[in-house]
Amino acid sequence: MQDYVFPDGGAERSVERRFAEELDAADEVVVYAKLPRSFQIPTPVGGYAPDWAIAFKRDAVKHVFFIAETKGSMESIQLRGVEQAKIACARKLFDEMSDADVRYDAVDSYEKLLELVRS
């Protein structure tokens, strides 16, 4: 994983590094990619770059494709106002433009991601 995925944050066990390791070990994940910062979604409060694109085995989960934003904490009080607004705009955009097989959300762990895609 570390040869091909370059997570944000320098810590050995950063949120993104842990998330990438969990994706790498997951049987239901077919392929995943750390999205480049140049992948931007325009929002009224500035460009927003989600962290991950993930494809799952079709029979393993309900949603086959997932765009994820990884956060160390899901407590909204700990996210900056602009960051909250960008995530809300991205959620609305993906809800409007995608079918039931494509989802977007913010997660703090692979376990939370699986909970969302299986619902």
C-alpha positions, 0 to 999 in steps of 0.5 A: 500500500505505501508504495502506491498510495500517498495519504495526507498527513505525515504521521505513520498512523494517520487517519488516511493511512489507516483507512488505506490499510483497511481498504487494502485488506478488505475482501469486498473492495475491488479497487480504490484510489486516493483522489488527487487534490486536482479532482475538485468539486465546485461549491459556493464556498470554494473548490472541494476535493474528496479523498477516495474513490472506492469500488466494491464487489457488486454482491458484497454491498448495496452501493458499488461505487463510493466517494469518501472524505476521511476525517479524524472525527465525525463530530461536526463541532470539530470540523471548520464551518467552511469544511462542513459547508463543502462536505454538505455541498458535495453530498447534495451534488452526489445525491442529485447526480448519481443513481442508487449505486453511487454514494458520497459521505464523510467517514472516520473509519472503514467500519463506518464506510461499510455501515453506510454502504450496506444500508 
